Amino acid sequence: MKIYIAGKIAGDRRYRAKFREAAKAMEAAGHVVLNPATLPDGLTDGDYMRICMAMVDAADLAVFLPDYQESRGAMVEWAYCQRIGKDCAMYLDMKKGE
């Protein structure tokens, strides 16, 4: 399954480690992970959102990290997923099921 990870990036100095940990857990379960934290620095907010929305579209499932509600971008991704009927899950719920 292709899984997109959504969560707070801007303003979180630890975001790369947080996203990497989630990606490793999902990859260990056999999934292909679309991880926005691996995008290069130096793009505009608009660039990041366009790329991330394409990643959401390509994914089978969007997984939201616990802090996603603190992120304007992740909230846009959440709303988009709800609007188009994309399957979503909360990362904490997935970890409980391991």
Backbone as ProteinMPNN parsed JSONL, in Angstrom:
{"seq_chain_A": "MKIYIAGKIAGDRRYRAKFREAAKAMEAAGHVVLNPATLPDGLTDGDYMRICMAMVDAADLAVFLPDYQESRGAMVEWAYCQRIGKDCAMYLDMKKGE", "coords_chain_A": {"N_chain_A": [[0.85, -1.175, 0.0], [0.478, 2.281, -0.726], [1.42, 4.934, 1.246], [0.828, 8.143, 2.47], [2.377, 10.476, 4.609], [1.222, 12.804, 6.92], [1.676, 15.767, 8.793], [2.87, 18.109, 11.29], [5.295, 20.288, 10.098], [6.509, 22.881, 9.587], [8.03, 25.028, 11.863], [8.708, 23.03, 13.62], [11.459, 21.781, 14.917], [12.277, 19.183, 15.079], [11.112, 17.744, 13.081], [12.036, 16.157, 10.881], [13.151, 13.829, 12.05], [10.9, 12.844, 13.394], [9.089, 12.284, 11.274], [10.683, 10.455, 9.895], [10.844, 8.319, 11.714], [8.147, 7.455, 11.747], [7.887, 6.755, 9.046], [9.756, 4.644, 8.839], [8.527, 2.689, 10.444], [6.205, 2.151, 8.963], [7.286, 1.318, 6.535], [8.588, -0.983, 7.399], [6.408, -2.565, 7.775], [5.849, -3.205, 5.234], [4.91, -1.262, 3.472], [4.858, 1.317, 0.915], [6.168, 4.433, 1.35], [5.226, 7.785, 1.187], [6.822, 10.563, 1.869], [6.73, 13.753, 2.994], [8.679, 15.092, 4.438], [11.082, 14.587, 3.343], [11.499, 16.228, 1.253], [13.395, 18.768, -0.472], [14.984, 21.626, 1.108], [14.203, 25.119, 0.583], [12.134, 25.6, -1.234], [9.041, 27.292, -2.106], [6.15, 27.908, 0.027], [3.863, 27.403, -1.479], [4.93, 25.746, -3.5], [5.64, 23.476, -1.966], [3.082, 22.67, -1.079], [1.773, 22.044, -3.511], [3.319, 19.858, -4.389], [2.942, 18.109, -2.234], [0.171, 17.692, -2.339], [-0.004, 16.299, -4.73], [1.325, 13.998, -3.913], [-0.475, 13.074, -1.975], [-2.635, 12.507, -3.67], [-1.518, 10.359, -5.098], [-1.283, 8.429, -3.171], [-2.611, 5.545, -1.432], [-3.577, 5.697, 1.079], [-3.795, 8.168, 3.589], [-1.901, 9.048, 6.326], [-2.105, 10.514, 9.43], [-0.085, 12.289, 11.612], [0.148, 12.738, 15.223], [0.293, 15.533, 15.759], [-0.92, 16.875, 13.677], [-3.018, 18.729, 13.606], [-1.923, 21.09, 14.38], [-0.787, 22.19, 12.205], [-1.125, 24.198, 9.408], [-0.856, 23.385, 6.747], [-1.142, 20.55, 6.925], [-3.746, 20.448, 7.823], [-5.084, 21.413, 5.593], [-4.525, 19.287, 3.903], [-5.927, 17.273, 5.286], [-8.585, 18.228, 5.026], [-8.828, 18.127, 2.244], [-8.536, 15.36, 1.781], [-10.867, 14.472, 3.076], [-12.784, 15.65, 1.455], [-12.404, 14.44, -1.077], [-12.721, 11.806, -0.483], [-10.579, 10.216, 0.293], [-8.955, 7.518, 1.866], [-8.146, 7.646, 5.289], [-6.039, 7.608, 8.208], [-5.153, 7.645, 11.679], [-1.953, 8.007, 12.981], [-1.268, 7.165, 15.598], [-3.315, 5.353, 16.144], [-2.706, 3.366, 14.316], [-0.25, 2.467, 15.311], [-1.056, 1.285, 17.695], [-2.246, -0.971, 16.772], [-0.206, -2.66, 16.04]], "CA_chain_A": [[0.0, 0.0, 0.0], [1.199, 3.556, -0.742], [0.935, 5.732, 2.365], [1.324, 9.511, 2.621], [2.441, 10.913, 6.0], [0.897, 14.214, 7.122], [1.911, 16.245, 10.147], [3.474, 19.432, 11.42], [6.69, 20.446, 9.673], [6.944, 24.259, 9.854], [8.12, 25.368, 13.274], [9.08, 21.86, 14.42], [12.866, 21.492, 14.611], [12.465, 17.731, 15.103], [10.171, 17.118, 12.144], [12.631, 15.107, 10.039], [13.249, 12.605, 12.856], [9.529, 12.379, 13.669], [8.571, 11.689, 10.045], [11.534, 9.295, 9.588], [10.411, 7.231, 12.601], [6.863, 6.947, 11.24], [8.136, 6.111, 7.749], [10.42, 3.366, 9.076], [7.538, 1.732, 10.951], [5.301, 1.766, 7.87], [8.074, 0.55, 5.57], [8.814, -2.299, 8.004], [5.166, -3.32, 7.584], [5.734, -3.53, 3.814], [4.27, -0.2, 2.698], [5.626, 2.35, 0.225], [5.848, 5.658, 2.092], [5.408, 9.097, 0.559], [7.205, 11.333, 3.045], [7.033, 15.137, 2.629], [9.84, 15.588, 5.175], [12.285, 14.328, 2.56], [11.61, 17.244, 0.202], [14.526, 19.663, -0.214], [14.756, 22.985, 1.599], [14.353, 26.177, -0.407], [10.956, 25.807, -2.07], [8.027, 28.154, -1.498], [5.029, 27.181, 0.633], [3.023, 26.938, -2.579], [5.598, 24.596, -4.122], [5.481, 22.317, -1.077], [1.685, 22.214, -1.072], [1.466, 21.385, -4.789], [3.981, 18.551, -4.383], [2.283, 17.266, -1.235], [-1.159, 17.298, -2.821], [0.226, 15.237, -5.722], [1.651, 12.801, -3.14], [-1.747, 12.617, -1.404], [-3.395, 11.893, -4.765], [-0.893, 9.096, -5.486], [-1.345, 7.484, -2.053], [-3.825, 4.78, -1.145], [-3.98, 6.042, 2.433], [-3.083, 9.282, 4.228], [-1.765, 8.822, 7.757], [-1.901, 11.797, 10.09], [0.648, 12.249, 12.872], [-0.648, 13.332, 16.309], [0.318, 17.007, 15.78], [-1.342, 17.42, 12.385], [-3.935, 19.857, 13.764], [-1.11, 22.282, 14.616], [-0.204, 22.548, 10.917], [-2.086, 24.673, 8.403], [-0.74, 22.528, 5.57], [-1.739, 19.242, 7.195], [-5.197, 20.641, 7.908], [-5.536, 21.474, 4.198], [-4.479, 17.901, 3.418], [-7.045, 16.582, 5.921], [-9.82, 18.675, 4.382], [-8.809, 17.6, 0.874], [-8.831, 13.93, 1.871], [-12.286, 14.324, 3.409], [-13.575, 16.082, 0.296], [-12.302, 13.495, -2.196], [-12.979, 10.452, -0.013], [-9.324, 9.463, 0.481], [-8.862, 6.799, 3.133], [-7.255, 8.29, 6.25], [-5.852, 6.937, 9.495], [-4.324, 8.364, 12.641], [-0.749, 7.218, 13.212], [-1.323, 6.511, 16.913], [-4.214, 4.199, 16.034], [-1.975, 2.335, 13.587], [0.777, 1.915, 16.198], [-1.727, 0.431, 18.679], [-2.605, -2.228, 16.107], [0.97, -3.462, 15.694]], "C_chain_A": [[0.9, 1.244, 0.0], [0.581, 4.463, 0.323], [1.618, 7.099, 2.383], [1.301, 9.866, 4.11], [2.158, 12.406, 6.062], [1.143, 14.585, 8.581], [2.585, 17.603, 10.128], [4.94, 19.393, 11.003], [7.184, 21.832, 10.07], [6.93, 24.532, 11.362], [8.486, 24.208, 14.187], [10.512, 21.471, 14.048], [13.147, 19.995, 14.523], [11.652, 17.0, 14.022], [10.793, 15.996, 11.319], [12.721, 13.78, 10.8], [11.876, 12.001, 13.108], [8.945, 11.67, 12.443], [9.366, 10.429, 9.688], [11.115, 8.087, 10.427], [9.102, 6.612, 12.105], [7.063, 6.199, 9.923], [8.78, 4.737, 7.936], [9.434, 2.312, 9.554], [6.625, 1.248, 9.836], [6.034, 0.952, 6.811], [8.342, -0.858, 6.099], [7.583, -3.194, 7.865], [4.905, -3.604, 6.103], [5.114, -2.462, 2.936], [5.295, 0.673, 1.981], [5.203, 3.667, 0.854], [6.188, 6.889, 1.28], [5.59, 10.088, 1.706], [7.571, 12.772, 2.669], [8.249, 15.706, 3.347], [11.142, 15.334, 4.424], [12.45, 15.325, 1.414], [12.745, 18.206, 0.539], [14.084, 20.997, 0.374], [14.809, 23.95, 0.411], [13.195, 26.398, -1.347], [10.002, 26.767, -1.369], [6.954, 27.296, -0.845], [4.113, 26.617, -0.445], [3.609, 25.729, -3.285], [5.396, 23.343, -3.28], [4.052, 21.785, -1.118], [1.323, 21.515, -2.374], [2.079, 19.984, -4.839], [3.267, 17.608, -3.415], [0.901, 16.823, -1.688], [-1.039, 16.219, -3.891], [0.562, 13.918, -5.012], [0.387, 12.219, -2.503], [-2.559, 11.899, -2.481], [-2.848, 10.521, -5.142], [-1.04, 8.014, -4.409], [-2.677, 6.734, -1.998], [-4.434, 5.202, 0.186], [-3.157, 7.234, 2.903], [-3.09, 9.021, 5.729], [-1.358, 10.131, 8.412], [-1.223, 11.599, 11.44], [-0.134, 12.999, 13.948], [-0.726, 14.863, 16.291], [-0.249, 17.649, 14.52], [-2.252, 18.639, 12.527], [-3.211, 21.165, 14.072], [-0.505, 22.824, 13.323], [-1.283, 22.999, 9.94], [-2.06, 23.777, 7.173], [-1.385, 21.172, 5.775], [-3.258, 19.344, 7.324], [-5.809, 20.78, 6.513], [-5.566, 20.058, 3.617], [-5.636, 17.086, 4.004], [-8.366, 16.938, 5.226], [-9.921, 18.123, 2.96], [-9.159, 16.11, 0.879], [-10.308, 13.677, 2.173], [-13.154, 14.626, 2.192], [-13.568, 15.039, -0.819], [-12.548, 12.042, -1.78], [-11.737, 9.581, 0.111], [-9.357, 8.763, 1.835], [-7.811, 7.464, 4.017], [-7.162, 7.438, 7.51], [-5.02, 7.85, 10.382], [-3.141, 7.46, 12.976], [-0.791, 6.501, 14.556], [-2.216, 5.285, 16.881], [-3.512, 3.04, 15.312], [-0.943, 1.675, 14.501], [0.159, 0.977, 17.232], [-2.023, -0.95, 18.082], [-1.422, -3.124, 15.769], [1.07, -4.7, 16.553]], "O_chain_A": [[1.95, 1.26, 0.643], [-0.621, 4.728, 0.307], [2.844, 7.19, 2.319], [0.317, 9.59, 4.797], [2.779, 13.189, 5.343], [0.85, 13.806, 9.488], [2.836, 18.17, 9.064], [5.72, 18.575, 11.491], [8.164, 21.955, 10.805], [5.931, 24.289, 12.038], [8.567, 24.382, 15.403], [10.745, 20.896, 12.985], [14.157, 19.589, 13.948], [11.527, 15.776, 14.058], [10.141, 14.98, 11.08], [12.402, 12.726, 10.249], [11.708, 10.783, 13.044], [8.375, 10.585, 12.561], [8.788, 9.443, 9.23], [11.039, 6.968, 9.92], [8.969, 5.389, 12.052], [6.479, 5.136, 9.711], [8.397, 3.775, 7.27], [9.496, 1.162, 9.117], [6.303, 0.061, 9.769], [5.476, 0.007, 6.252], [8.326, -1.821, 5.332], [7.694, -4.42, 7.839], [3.872, -4.174, 5.751], [4.819, -2.722, 1.77], [6.453, 0.755, 2.391], [4.015, 3.986, 0.89], [7.292, 7.02, 0.752], [4.641, 10.412, 2.42], [8.628, 12.991, 2.078], [8.801, 16.714, 2.904], [12.195, 15.821, 4.833], [13.439, 15.269, 0.683], [13.028, 18.437, 1.715], [12.955, 21.439, 0.164], [15.385, 23.636, -0.631], [13.252, 27.297, -2.185], [10.141, 27.024, -0.174], [6.853, 26.101, -1.122], [3.642, 25.485, -0.336], [2.886, 24.795, -3.632], [5.033, 22.286, -3.795], [3.843, 20.574, -1.184], [0.635, 20.494, -2.35], [1.43, 19.036, -5.281], [3.018, 16.447, -3.74], [0.506, 15.684, -1.439], [-1.877, 15.319, -3.958], [0.138, 12.849, -5.452], [0.202, 11.002, -2.496], [-3.103, 10.821, -2.243], [-3.616, 9.617, -5.47], [-0.933, 6.824, -4.703], [-3.712, 7.222, -2.451], [-5.641, 5.083, 0.398], [-1.956, 7.302, 2.643], [-4.142, 8.8, 6.329], [-0.391, 10.773, 8.003], [-1.704, 10.855, 12.294], [-0.995, 13.815, 13.621], [-1.712, 15.432, 16.76], [-0.077, 18.85, 14.313], [-2.255, 19.502, 11.65], [-3.82, 22.234, 14.031], [0.218, 23.82, 13.352], [-2.239, 22.268, 9.676], [-3.107, 23.445, 6.617], [-2.1, 20.688, 4.898], [-3.972, 18.409, 6.965], [-6.925, 20.318, 6.276], [-6.513, 19.68, 2.928], [-6.257, 16.295, 3.294], [-9.157, 16.059, 4.883], [-10.995, 17.7, 2.532], [-9.978, 15.656, 0.081], [-10.922, 12.78, 1.597], [-14.14, 13.935, 1.935], [-14.601, 14.781, -1.437], [-12.578, 11.149, -2.627], [-11.823, 8.355, 0.043], [-9.748, 9.362, 2.837], [-6.722, 7.802, 3.553], [-8.063, 6.665, 7.835], [-4.283, 8.711, 9.901], [-3.324, 6.269, 13.228], [-0.388, 5.341, 14.645], [-1.911, 4.28, 17.523], [-3.707, 1.875, 15.661], [-0.781, 0.455, 14.47], [0.776, -0.019, 17.609], [-2.047, -1.957, 18.789], [-1.61, -4.231, 15.265], [2.003, -5.488, 16.394]]}, "name": "protein", "num_of_chains": 1, "seq": "MKIYIAGKIAGDRRYRAKFREAAKAMEAAGHVVLNPATLPDGLTDGDYMRICMAMVDAADLAVFLPDYQESRGAMVEWAYCQRIGKDCAMYLDMKKGE"}
